[in-house]
Amino acid sequence: MQVLVTGSHGFIGSALVQALDGAGHRVVRLVRSDPQRADEVRWDPGVGTIDAAPLEGLDAAVHLAGHPAAPHRWTAQHKARVLDSRVRGTHLLAETLARLKQPPATLVSASGIDYYGSRGNEILTESSSPGTGFMATVAQQWEEATQPAVDAGIRVCCIRSGLVFGSKGGLLPKLLIPFRLGFGGKLGTGRQYWPWIIIDDHIEAIMLLLESEASGAVNLTTPNPVQNAEFTRVAGTVLRRPTLATVPSPALRLALGTQMANELVLSSHRVIPERLLSQGFDFRFPELEQGLRYVLGKSD
């Protein structure tokens, strides 16, 4: 296949490109800077421009680009950038693909488990209703921005990713800093559910969706979300470090701002990947301890 990838230099994007190359597919990278290689095509979502001609004849596209919500404080300017980068960029890409003479058959577009909002112990699947809050609104508008591609008959999958754990990027290395220093501990009550997935499984799931017949929302998380207290216990066990500290919720809200703390750290998403499981997807790392040992190179 010939596959377009946005966000190809990011944590997930770079791993996906490596996997696509290894499987013999041809990758076209959509980049914001001037192209430096033959496989790069320029776009600028901020001003709404994209070089469409080189995109003719693609088999599929994977859209991963978007300004990160963390670790910046949630000022009005930052929140606007987070929303705009996802919605405007996705709409531009979907509209451009829809107008091609030879559009791709498939678009896999990033989204997030924030779609559901913080729901405590409620089990959430792809059929669950949308939630409330800033990040929930972002995810919902992010998915809606793919509509031009849907209208053009392109098969669209919106991947609602949980916390993607790997050793070379993403959130995990930052999360583990206090653990390595001996100050690891639960955040707030520790009862909030964290849906997670190891990077290898995340990439394999995207590869499956590129060639499956699935469309619509697909949760990219393991079947075993864990509460923060359990993550704390397992991380301490794997790293062989104490986990006696607790960061109270008020302290997190003071340090990060109330909205950011509530939605990114203290929120609870008990998400199950019902659609992946129905397709027989075989997780290599369904259990947290097994997954953390793999990415951290800790055999016992």
C-alpha positions in Angstrom: 0.0 0.0 0.0 0.9 3.7 -0.4 0.1 5.3 2.9 0.0 9.0 3.9 1.1 9.8 7.5 0.8 13.1 9.3 2.6 13.5 12.6 5.2 11.1 11.2 8.0 12.5 13.4 6.1 12.1 16.7 6.2 9.3 19.2 3.4 7.3 17.6 4.0 8.5 14.0 7.7 7.5 13.9 6.8 4.0 15.2 4.1 3.6 12.6 6.3 4.7 9.8 8.9 2.1 10.9 6.2 -0.6 10.9 4.8 0.4 7.5 8.3 0.4 6.0 9.1 -3.0 7.6 5.9 -4.4 6.1 6.8 -3.2 2.6 4.4 -0.3 2.3 5.4 3.0 0.7 5.0 5.9 3.2 4.3 9.5 2.2 4.9 12.0 5.0 2.8 15.2 5.2 5.1 17.8 6.9 4.8 21.4 7.9 8.3 22.4 7.0 9.8 22.5 3.5 10.2 19.0 2.2 13.7 17.6 2.6 13.1 14.2 1.1 11.3 12.7 -1.9 8.7 11.1 0.4 7.6 14.4 2.0 4.7 16.6 1.0 4.1 20.1 2.5 1.0 21.3 4.2 0.2 24.2 6.6 -3.0 23.6 8.5 -2.7 27.0 10.1 -3.3 28.8 6.9 -5.2 26.0 5.2 -2.8 25.0 2.4 -1.8 21.6 1.3 0.0 20.3 -1.8 -2.7 18.0 -3.1 -1.3 16.8 -6.4 1.2 14.3 -4.8 -1.6 12.7 -2.8 -3.4 11.3 -5.9 -3.5 7.5 -5.9 -3.0 6.9 -2.2 -4.4 3.7 -0.7 -4.8 5.0 2.8 -4.0 7.9 5.1 -3.2 8.0 8.9 -3.7 11.3 10.5 -1.9 11.7 13.8 -0.9 15.4 13.9 -2.2 17.7 16.7 -0.7 20.1 19.2 -0.2 18.4 22.6 -2.6 19.3 25.4 0.2 18.8 28.0 2.5 19.8 29.7 1.6 23.4 29.0 -0.7 25.2 31.4 -4.2 25.6 30.0 -4.3 29.3 29.2 -7.1 30.4 26.8 -4.4 30.7 24.1 -3.1 27.2 24.6 -6.6 25.7 24.6 -7.5 27.4 21.4 -4.3 26.1 19.8 -5.1 22.5 21.0 -8.6 22.7 19.5 -7.7 24.5 16.3 -4.7 22.2 15.5 -6.9 19.2 15.7 -10.1 20.4 14.1 -8.7 22.7 11.4 -6.0 20.2 10.4 -8.4 17.3 10.2 -11.0 19.2 8.2 -8.3 20.4 5.8 -7.0 16.9 5.2 -10.4 15.3 5.0 -11.6 17.9 2.5 -8.4 17.6 0.4 -8.7 13.8 0.3 -12.3 14.0 -0.7 -11.6 16.3 -3.7 -8.9 14.0 -5.2 -9.6 12.3 -8.5 -8.3 9.1 -6.9 -9.0 9.4 -3.2 -7.7 6.8 -0.7 -10.0 4.0 0.3 -9.3 4.5 4.1 -8.6 7.3 6.5 -7.5 6.4 10.1 -7.7 9.6 12.1 -6.6 10.2 15.7 -8.9 10.9 18.5 -8.9 10.1 22.2 -10.6 8.5 25.1 -11.3 12.0 26.4 -14.3 11.8 24.0 -16.3 10.1 26.9 -15.4 12.7 29.6 -14.7 11.6 33.1 -17.2 8.9 34.1 -15.9 7.3 37.3 -16.4 3.5 37.3 -18.8 3.4 34.3 -17.6 0.9 31.7 -17.2 2.8 28.4 -17.3 1.3 24.9 -17.5 2.8 21.4 -21.3 2.9 21.8 -21.2 5.0 25.0 -22.5 8.6 24.8 -20.1 11.6 24.5 -19.0 13.3 27.7 -18.5 16.9 28.8 -15.5 19.1 29.4 -12.9 20.8 27.3 -11.0 17.7 26.1 -14.3 15.8 25.5 -15.4 18.7 23.2 -12.0 18.7 21.5 -12.3 14.9 20.7 -15.9 15.2 19.5 -15.1 18.1 17.2 -11.9 16.3 16.1 -14.0 13.3 14.9 -16.7 15.5 13.3 -14.0 17.2 11.2 -13.5 13.9 9.2 -17.0 14.2 7.8 -15.9 15.5 4.3 -14.0 12.2 3.9 -17.0 10.2 5.1 -19.3 12.0 2.6 -16.9 11.2 -0.2 -17.2 7.5 0.5 -13.8 7.1 2.2 -13.8 4.5 5.0 -13.0 6.5 8.2 -11.8 5.1 11.5 -11.4 7.5 14.4 -9.0 5.9 16.9 -9.8 6.8 20.5 -6.4 6.2 22.1 -5.7 5.9 25.7 -2.3 6.4 27.4 0.3 5.0 24.9 3.3 3.6 26.8 6.7 3.2 25.3 10.3 3.9 26.3 11.1 6.3 23.5 8.5 9.0 24.0 5.0 9.7 25.1 3.9 10.2 28.7 5.5 7.2 30.4 9.1 8.5 30.8 7.7 11.7 32.5 5.3 9.7 34.7 8.1 7.5 36.0 10.5 10.3 36.9 9.3 10.6 40.5 9.2 6.8 40.8 12.9 6.5 39.8 13.7 9.2 42.5 11.8 7.2 45.1 8.9 9.7 45.3 6.3 7.7 43.3 2.8 7.6 44.6 -0.9 7.8 43.7 -2.4 11.0 42.4 -5.5 12.2 44.3 -7.6 9.4 45.5 -6.0 7.0 43.1 -9.4 5.6 42.1 -9.5 7.2 38.7 -9.2 4.7 35.8 -6.4 5.1 33.3 -6.9 3.3 30.0 -3.5 2.4 28.5 -1.8 0.5 25.7 1.8 -0.4 24.9 3.1 1.3 21.7 3.6 -2.1 19.9 0.0 -3.0 20.3 -1.2 0.5 19.3 0.8 0.3 16.1 -0.4 -3.3 15.3 -4.0 -2.1 15.9 -3.6 0.8 13.4 -2.1 -1.7 10.9 -5.1 -3.9 11.3 -7.5 -1.0 10.8 -5.8 0.0 7.6 -6.7 -3.4 6.0 -10.0 -4.2 7.8 -13.5 -3.1 6.9 -14.1 -1.3 10.2 -15.3 2.3 10.2 -16.4 4.8 12.9 -14.9 5.0 16.4 -12.5 2.3 17.6 -11.0 2.4 21.2 -7.3 1.8 21.1 -6.7 0.7 24.7 -6.1 -2.7 26.4 -9.1 -4.6 27.8 -7.7 -3.9 31.3 -7.7 -0.3 32.3 -6.2 0.2 35.7 -6.9 2.6 38.5 -4.1 5.1 39.3 -3.4 3.4 42.6 -2.8 0.1 40.7 -0.6 1.8 38.2 1.4 3.2 41.1 1.8 -0.2 42.7 2.8 -1.9 39.5 5.3 0.8 38.5 6.9 0.6 41.9 7.2 -3.2 41.6 8.7 -3.1 38.2 11.2 -0.3 39.1 11.8 -1.7 42.6 11.2 1.7 44.1 8.9 2.8 47.0 5.5 4.3 46.3 4.6 5.8 49.6 3.9 9.4 48.4 0.5 10.7 47.6 -0.2 14.0 45.8 -3.5 15.3 47.1 -6.0 16.6 44.5 -5.9 20.2 45.8 -2.1 20.2 45.3 -2.5 19.0 41.7 -5.1 21.6 41.0 -2.9 24.3 42.4 0.1 23.2 40.4 -1.6 22.5 37.1 -4.8 24.6 37.3 -8.2 23.2 38.2 -9.4 22.3 34.7 -6.2 20.7 33.5 -5.8 18.7 36.7 -9.4 17.5 36.6 -9.4 16.5 33.0 -5.9 15.1 32.4 -4.8 13.7 35.8 -7.8 13.1 38.0 -10.3 12.1 35.3 -11.5 8.5 35.1 -12.1 6.6 31.9 -12.9 2.9 32.3 -12.6 2.2 28.6 -12.9 -1.2 26.9 -11.8 -1.8 23.3 -15.0 -3.7 22.3 -14.6 -3.3 18.6 -10.9 -4.4 18.5 -11.9 -7.5 20.6 -14.8 -8.3 18.3 -12.3 -8.4 15.4 -10.1 -10.9 17.2 -7.3 -8.5 17.9 -4.6 -10.3 19.9 -2.9 -8.0 22.4 0.7 -8.8 23.0 0.6 -7.0 26.3 -2.9 -7.1 27.9 -1.6 -6.8 31.5 0.1 -3.7 32.9 3.0 -5.3 34.6 3.9 -7.4 31.6 3.7 -4.3 29.4 5.8 -2.1 31.6 8.5 -4.8 32.0 8.7 -5.0 28.2 9.0 -1.3 27.5 11.4 -0.7 30.4 13.5 -3.8 29.8 12.8 -5.2 33.2 12.6 -9.0 32.9 11.8 -9.7 36.6 
